[in-house]
């Protein structure tokens, strides 16, 4: 049995019928074609599936789509505007804070939530906030550097 839900995906109001067992990650990837968030561990520990729900990072692999009814969902695809990347996306590129890219969307969205809560976090605050995201390529230092430098307004190669 399906139920009609309404949500706002990257600023666009959408209504869709979903089955009770559909996760938010499956809905975003399969119904809306937004594939930046990935299924990693399927148990809320890796952060690859992170989406912002009402501006808070959530593990979309474990959240039912029904529970997102009436919520605003932001994906990494919604960060850029036209031909311009979001400053976090630019910082990740500038500091080499990505390799394979599997975890990148989750890190960027989590960092966005951090900077909204704490615009000038310390390195310890950044590390603590990002602790639920794993990078199998080992780019942690570059990720922290990208977030730290963006928050402080420092650009490395300009």
C-alpha positions as CSV (number, residue, x, y, z in Angstrom):
1,X,0.0,0.0,0.0
2,X,1.3,3.4,-1.0
3,X,0.9,6.8,0.7
4,X,1.1,10.2,-0.8
5,X,3.7,12.5,0.8
6,X,4.8,16.0,0.1
7,X,8.2,17.4,0.6
8,X,10.5,20.1,-0.7
9,X,13.6,18.8,-2.5
10,X,16.3,21.4,-3.1
11,X,13.7,24.1,-3.0
12,X,11.1,22.4,-5.2
13,X,7.8,21.2,-3.9
14,X,7.2,17.6,-4.8
15,X,4.5,15.1,-4.0
16,X,5.0,11.4,-4.5
17,X,3.5,8.1,-3.6
18,X,5.8,5.8,-1.5
19,X,5.5,2.4,0.1
20,X,5.9,2.3,3.9
21,X,9.3,0.6,3.7
22,X,10.9,3.1,1.2
23,X,13.8,4.9,2.8
24,X,14.5,8.5,2.1
25,X,17.7,7.6,0.4
26,X,15.9,5.3,-2.0
27,X,13.2,7.9,-2.7
28,X,15.8,10.6,-3.5
29,X,18.0,8.4,-5.7
30,X,15.3,6.3,-7.5
31,X,12.3,8.6,-7.7
32,X,14.1,12.0,-8.1
33,X,17.3,10.8,-9.8
34,X,19.5,12.7,-7.2
35,X,22.4,10.3,-6.8
36,X,25.0,12.3,-4.9
37,X,24.1,10.5,-1.6
38,X,25.3,6.9,-1.6
39,X,24.4,3.7,0.3
40,X,27.5,2.8,2.2
41,X,27.0,0.8,5.4
42,X,23.1,0.8,5.6
43,X,23.4,1.1,9.4
44,X,23.9,4.8,10.0
45,X,27.7,4.8,10.6
46,X,29.5,5.9,7.5
47,X,27.8,9.1,6.5
48,X,27.8,8.4,2.7
49,X,24.0,8.7,2.6
50,X,23.8,12.0,4.6
51,X,21.1,14.5,3.5
52,X,19.9,17.6,5.2
53,X,16.4,17.4,6.5
54,X,15.1,20.7,7.7
55,X,18.8,21.8,7.7
56,X,19.9,18.9,10.0
57,X,22.2,16.1,8.7
58,X,20.4,12.7,8.7
59,X,21.3,9.2,7.6
60,X,18.9,8.8,4.8
61,X,19.5,5.1,4.6
62,X,17.7,4.6,7.9
63,X,15.0,7.3,7.6
64,X,11.7,6.3,6.1
65,X,10.5,8.5,3.3
66,X,7.1,8.7,5.2
67,X,8.9,10.4,8.1
68,X,10.1,13.1,5.7
69,X,6.5,14.1,4.8
70,X,6.3,17.9,5.0
71,X,10.1,18.4,5.4
72,X,12.6,20.3,3.4
73,X,15.3,18.0,2.0
74,X,18.6,19.3,0.6
75,X,21.0,17.1,-1.4
76,X,24.4,17.9,-2.7
77,X,22.9,18.6,-6.1
78,X,20.9,21.4,-4.6
79,X,24.0,23.3,-3.4
80,X,25.3,24.8,-6.6
81,X,23.4,27.5,-8.4
82,X,23.4,27.4,-12.2
83,X,27.1,27.3,-13.2
84,X,28.5,28.2,-9.8
85,X,29.6,25.7,-7.2
86,X,28.8,26.2,-3.5
87,X,31.8,27.5,-1.5
88,X,32.1,24.2,0.3
89,X,32.3,22.4,-3.0
90,X,35.0,24.8,-4.2
91,X,36.9,24.4,-0.9
92,X,36.8,20.6,-1.2
93,X,38.3,20.8,-4.7
94,X,40.8,23.5,-3.8
95,X,42.2,21.5,-0.8
96,X,42.0,18.1,-2.5
97,X,39.4,16.9,0.1
98,X,38.2,14.2,-2.2
99,X,39.5,11.3,-4.1
100,X,37.0,8.7,-5.2
101,X,34.1,11.0,-4.2
102,X,31.9,8.3,-2.6
103,X,31.8,10.1,0.8
104,X,32.1,13.6,-0.5
105,X,28.4,14.5,-0.6
106,X,27.9,13.4,3.0
107,X,30.9,15.4,4.2
108,X,29.9,18.5,2.3
109,X,26.3,18.5,3.6
110,X,27.4,17.7,7.2
111,X,30.0,20.6,7.0
112,X,27.2,22.9,5.7
113,X,25.1,22.1,8.8
114,X,28.1,22.6,11.0
115,X,28.8,26.1,9.5
116,X,25.2,27.1,9.8
117,X,25.3,26.2,13.6
118,X,28.8,27.5,14.2
119,X,30.2,29.8,11.5
120,X,33.8,29.8,12.8
121,X,34.4,26.3,14.4
122,X,37.6,25.2,15.9
123,X,39.5,22.3,14.4
124,X,38.3,20.2,17.2
125,X,34.7,21.2,16.6
126,X,35.0,20.3,12.9
127,X,36.5,16.9,13.7
128,X,33.8,16.2,16.3
129,X,31.0,17.3,14.0
130,X,32.3,15.2,11.0
131,X,33.0,12.2,13.2
132,X,30.0,10.3,11.8
133,X,31.4,10.5,8.2
134,X,34.0,8.1,7.0
135,X,36.4,8.5,4.1
136,X,38.0,5.3,3.0
137,X,40.6,7.1,0.9
138,X,41.9,8.9,4.0
139,X,41.3,12.5,3.1
140,X,40.5,13.6,6.7
141,X,43.2,16.2,7.0
142,X,42.3,17.8,3.7
143,X,38.6,17.7,4.6
144,X,39.2,19.4,7.9
145,X,41.5,21.9,6.2
146,X,38.9,22.8,3.6
147,X,36.2,23.4,6.2
148,X,38.5,25.3,8.5
149,X,39.9,27.6,5.8
150,X,36.4,28.3,4.3
151,X,35.1,29.2,7.8
152,X,38.1,31.5,8.5
153,X,37.9,33.1,5.0
154,X,41.4,31.9,4.1
155,X,42.0,30.7,0.6
156,X,45.2,28.6,0.0
157,X,46.2,29.3,-3.6
158,X,45.0,32.8,-4.3
